[in-house]
Amino acid sequence: MAGLNPKRHRNRTTILALFALITLSAYVFCSQFFLSISPAYRLHQADTSATDQRMFPVVGTHNSNSNWAAKKKHSSVGLPPIALSPAQELAAVSSFLASLPQNVIPLSVDPTRPIDPELVLDFDTHSRHAMEEVERVVDDVWSRNPVMLYGKLYSPATREIKSILTDMNLRPPPLFIDVDTRDDAEVLTPMLSRLTTSSELPILLIAGEPIGSLAQIRTMLAAGDLQRIVQSAGAVINGGKRRKHRK
């Protein structure tokens, strides 16, 4: 029959070969598919991936940063916010105001109550090390500004104290804050009164401690006590650069 009809024999052979190829391809595809979804295969792939990560760790990925941030956030979850003492609150507020001229106390703040530390401190006040950070703020603000004067721009008492301090030619120079010219004056004025027990401005702070009234400052200056306290706070008398007078 094959000899009598060679063309039909070749067609039948081609069809059988195609069928065998398709069957083999389907078998291979199905084998790979069922193998990929089997638990044993997935476990093997996971082990291989873990081994690759141990041998070739990925450094500096976004996930590693996210994990670090999540751990940091988790470390302070559930911890109460810190409570500042009046001296610490005075230092935190003074540091906040001294760091940038545009920093203001929000008018929504109740000056008769302790301020929310989050408003004036730039670190997580719920963290385990928050009080250590507060002490650093206290030390930093009074070392940078050992002499600070909260006053009024057109107050005669403020002008006299400014003149006394200017004549000392201090290094670092005294920091003058004219409260009455600030946008937060109505909040800052009673807040300073609460924190320093001074009933009115000006308020002279040396190493964070209020010195007293103008009359007391005059007495201390005459006795040399004011100069001694200023120096003990870290300011150097006659250590600043004097302005040259024009002829």
Helices and strands as residue ranges (DSSP letters): H 6-36, H 39-55, H 62-75, H 86-99, H 117-120, H 130-144, E 147-151, H 156-168, E 175-178, G 179-181, H 185-196, E 203-206, E 209-210, H 214-223, H 225-232
